[in-house]
Amino acid sequence: MVPKLIDRTRRREELAEAAWRVILRDGVGHVSVRSVAAEAGVSTGSLRHVFNTQSELLIFAMQLVLTRVQKRVAALSPLPTIRATVEAVAREMLPLDAERRAEMEIFLALLTAANAEECLRPLRAEAHQALRDACRWMIDRLHQAGSLMPGRDPELEAQRLHALLDGLAAHLLYEPLSAGTGWATRVLTAHLDSLS
């Protein structure tokens, strides 16, 4: 009899998704090997076979949010203009639907947990830098396409876009999903329009 092969990457994602559900329902403080194993319907020994420590699980759960955002950005269809491309990329970084909202809630909970969980601090710094770099990339594309008003400081504009995306994301989480997200996309569009 051939033993059943387990897709280790998929198993890690399933366990991280179980950790996400615990975070969304009970808060990051309730994430433990036992609570996540129970949520995933596996034994604690089975979970420890995949993640040796709770810290490894938390790091992977946080990394999975970043990976999913990167995959969505990479999967964007080509758009006719740089301006449209930049706005599409920026929108992927905002919690504009239920899935992205859940990911943002999880991510912010883990960012906050990094104050007490030292293992999360390098990933928090990496995530901050990745968003700053993405904002630099977007502003640079606009600049190269001649869509950035002459005299604008690209680095300052990247910082402003970063702050805008962080602020919009937070405000979207403060409001119920039923309030809609159109206001946030209008703010983003108006900001990008103001750059040219």
Buried (B, 14 or more C-beta within 10 A) or exposed (E): EEEEEEEEEEBBBBBBBBBBBBBEEEEBEEBBBEBBBBBBEBEBEEBBEBBEEBEBBBBBBBBBBBEBBEEBBEEEEEEEEBBEBBBBBBBBBBBBEEEBBBBBBBBBBBBEBBEEBEBBEEBBEEBEEBBBEBBBEBBBBBBEBEBBEEEBEBEEBBBBBBEBBBEBBEBBBEEEEEEEBEEBBEBBBEBBEEBE
